[in-house]
């Protein structure tokens, strides 16, 4: 599990995660954490790009899909968010784990928050 160092200023946090991503560019989880750092530094376009890359690298990563959906919802793209949230529900519905159920619940709640109707 990866954790963000909380003691860093936003620009230091970005630098930390940029280095982590450059050492392991195919790691979608590191890209998600870089996206969080970029968001905290108000670098929203770059944050969205990292989230999109995380989903591209690992399309079945529910966390990457959820974080991108949340980002899209907050920036006013409920249609884009809905596509990803429905994808999470569809992907996780075939699995019988607590983690899958948690992702389904989160996705359904986000569909409501983002102004769309839950499937």
C-alpha positions as CSV (number, residue, x, y, z in Angstrom):
1,X,0.0,0.0,0.0
2,X,1.2,3.5,-0.9
3,X,0.9,6.5,1.4
4,X,1.3,10.1,0.8
5,X,3.7,11.9,3.0
6,X,1.6,14.4,4.9
7,X,4.5,16.6,6.1
8,X,5.3,17.9,2.7
9,X,4.2,21.3,1.2
10,X,2.1,20.9,-2.0
11,X,5.0,21.6,-4.3
12,X,7.2,19.1,-2.4
13,X,4.5,16.5,-2.5
14,X,4.2,16.9,-6.3
15,X,8.0,16.5,-6.7
16,X,8.0,13.4,-4.4
17,X,5.3,11.7,-6.4
18,X,6.7,12.8,-9.8
19,X,10.0,11.0,-8.8
20,X,8.0,8.0,-7.7
21,X,6.1,7.8,-11.0
22,X,9.3,8.3,-13.0
23,X,10.9,5.4,-11.3
24,X,7.8,3.2,-12.0
25,X,5.8,4.8,-14.8
26,X,3.4,1.8,-15.2
27,X,2.3,1.9,-11.5
28,X,-1.3,3.2,-11.7
29,X,-1.5,3.6,-7.9
30,X,1.5,6.0,-7.8
31,X,-0.1,8.0,-10.6
32,X,-3.3,8.3,-8.5
33,X,-1.2,9.7,-5.6
34,X,0.6,12.1,-7.9
35,X,-2.8,13.2,-9.1
36,X,-3.8,13.9,-5.5
37,X,-0.7,16.0,-5.0
38,X,-1.3,17.9,-8.2
39,X,-4.9,18.5,-7.2
40,X,-3.7,19.8,-3.8
41,X,-1.3,22.1,-5.6
42,X,-4.3,23.4,-7.7
43,X,-2.8,21.9,-10.9
44,X,-6.1,20.4,-12.0
45,X,-5.4,19.7,-15.7
46,X,-2.3,17.8,-14.8
47,X,-4.2,15.9,-12.0
48,X,-6.9,14.9,-14.5
49,X,-4.2,13.7,-17.0
50,X,-2.6,11.5,-14.4
51,X,-5.9,10.0,-13.4
52,X,-6.6,9.3,-17.0
53,X,-3.2,7.7,-17.4
54,X,-3.8,5.5,-14.3
55,X,-7.1,4.3,-15.8
56,X,-5.4,3.7,-19.2
57,X,-2.6,1.7,-17.5
58,X,-5.0,-0.4,-15.4
59,X,-8.6,-0.2,-16.8
60,X,-9.9,-2.6,-14.1
61,X,-8.5,-0.7,-11.2
62,X,-11.7,0.4,-9.4
63,X,-9.8,3.0,-7.4
64,X,-8.4,4.7,-10.5
65,X,-11.8,4.7,-12.2
66,X,-13.5,6.0,-9.0
67,X,-11.0,8.8,-8.5
68,X,-11.3,9.9,-12.1
69,X,-15.1,9.8,-11.9
70,X,-15.0,11.9,-8.7
71,X,-12.7,14.4,-10.4
72,X,-15.0,14.6,-13.4
73,X,-18.1,15.1,-11.3
74,X,-16.5,17.9,-9.3
75,X,-15.4,19.7,-12.5
76,X,-18.9,19.5,-14.0
77,X,-18.8,16.5,-16.3
78,X,-21.5,14.2,-14.8
79,X,-21.8,12.3,-18.1
80,X,-18.1,11.3,-18.0
81,X,-18.3,10.4,-14.3
82,X,-21.4,8.3,-15.0
83,X,-19.6,6.2,-17.6
84,X,-16.8,5.4,-15.1
85,X,-19.1,4.8,-12.2
86,X,-21.3,2.4,-14.2
87,X,-18.1,0.7,-15.4
88,X,-17.1,0.1,-11.7
89,X,-20.6,-1.3,-10.8
90,X,-20.4,-3.6,-13.9
91,X,-16.8,-4.7,-13.2
92,X,-17.3,-5.3,-9.5
93,X,-20.8,-7.0,-9.7
94,X,-19.3,-10.3,-10.8
95,X,-17.1,-10.5,-7.8
96,X,-18.2,-11.6,-4.4
97,X,-15.8,-9.8,-2.1
98,X,-16.3,-7.2,0.6
99,X,-14.0,-4.9,-1.4
100,X,-16.1,-5.3,-4.5
101,X,-19.3,-4.5,-2.6
102,X,-17.7,-1.4,-1.1
103,X,-16.8,-0.1,-4.6
104,X,-20.3,-0.8,-5.8
105,X,-21.7,1.1,-2.9
106,X,-19.3,4.0,-3.4
107,X,-20.1,4.1,-7.1
108,X,-23.9,4.1,-6.5
109,X,-23.6,6.9,-3.9
110,X,-21.5,8.9,-6.3
111,X,-24.0,8.5,-9.1
112,X,-26.6,10.1,-6.8
113,X,-24.2,12.9,-5.7
114,X,-23.2,13.7,-9.2
115,X,-26.8,14.3,-10.3
116,X,-27.4,11.1,-12.2
117,X,-29.7,8.2,-11.5
118,X,-28.3,5.0,-10.2
119,X,-28.7,1.9,-12.4
